[in-house]
Amino acid sequence: MPSLRHRLTGCLLLALSAAPALAGPDSPAAPTGTLREDAAAAAIVDSITLAERGDSVGALLGFERAFADPDTALLSEPLRLDGLITAGRTAFNARQAAQARAYLDAALQQAPDDPRALYVLGRLLLWQEDMLEGTRLITRALRASDAMLGDVDIQMAHALVDALQDQPDARRELLQVLFDRDWKDEGIEPTSLWLQLAVLQADAGQRERLAATVARIDTPMEVVALRTDKRFDAVVDRRDPRFDPLHSARRYTDALRVEGLLRPERSDRVADFTDTLLLIGEHEQVLSTSETLYTRLSAPNAPRSFVGADYAAWVLSHRATAEHRLGRDDAAEATLLLAASLGEAEAPGNPLLQLYLASWYLAREQPERALEAIAGLDPAPMFGEYMRQWIRFSAYRTLGDADRSAQARAWLQANQGEGRAAYVDVLLTEDRIDDAARQLIADLQTTAHRQDALLLMQDFRMLAPMAGDVANDRRWQQLLRRADVLAAARAVGRIETQPIYSRSAWR
């Protein structure tokens, strides 16, 4: 079941509403003028000072009194603007939405293009789940100034891009301003985001911008996407070693190794490092890299909930994949169980790793244990929901529970966004090869889904399927050899033998 693993390695579990407090504006202008003006100015300055010291209650009370004072209207525009923006930011950080909106609207009435006010209002709208308008305001703010750029982290960027899948123009404009501002994920190019930008630019006919974007993409899976999608043929020299997936993986591994030496506290970089080692088949190095972590966390009294536990869980999941590829399945299962037990919440446990564990049991023809592995998950839809529903569909079908298998199938049919390939798996499981071919061809012909479809069709390095995946794998091979499917793929891309592994966990 190779198609269900691709998107889970970049799990984005941080809610926008939990983002860190926003930084304030520069120091306010010093008060000068009459006694009345000086008193009003002092009230604003004192409130700003309280806000910068973290006293949001005192600051908001001070701002309320200050802006109720008619003498505040006599103050200089820069000082009033600083006060309104700081008041709006403080109210936002205190989750006082109505107050925040009132102050920010007043600030923008005075200065419609002030990037500080635009940015905070954009964040407020995101919190209120107005993703489109919130992103537009943030984009405007970042285009006007890079002062808020440091507030954008990789989780926030991915969350915004994912939320705007049906808004390609807004998504392209956000990614473009981040690209133009030379934004990076703490020093590392966010190439998966730049690939999305490149797709949007290609679809919009932005040839010159596309070439600049592609020049900053050199990570292995993104290079595979560039090579195999004909939209990029004009800007990708497939003979250039820079666009060789194996060379790219080795370069990226070296960069991550240096990053690990310089910043050993970055556990997310260790997860990236072990993931890339898996791509090039350095399985023993994955084990040596993760050995200290595994030894510490497998001790009887080791904690299961701690800061960084989610990234530690991913490192251990990569260790389990390496163990499986080296033929050490008992060790792989033990490692997976440990990884699934870790989490940063008060109640430990990693939902995505529980899904991985369940997929392991499915592949080993143990459907009861697969269902046990996901039994404790919150029933509400989660990131990776398509994988949970696939597990339910497959396990219940194997166990002869037609009703519950049908419920999962209905969900997969109705929710073909990120997990489109999972529904192709459903069709193949039901031996509906013609229907599966029609869906795959439609994906190839649709710009939004083409790359995922082409990646499914590449000939990556791969192990033989596990017992529970043999029938599924045979049907996939039958699907991918069909003349109509091959013709649709060759019309928009190409199928190549890749020198690296895919991100399929058990292949």
Disulfide bonds with the S-S distance in Angstrom:
none
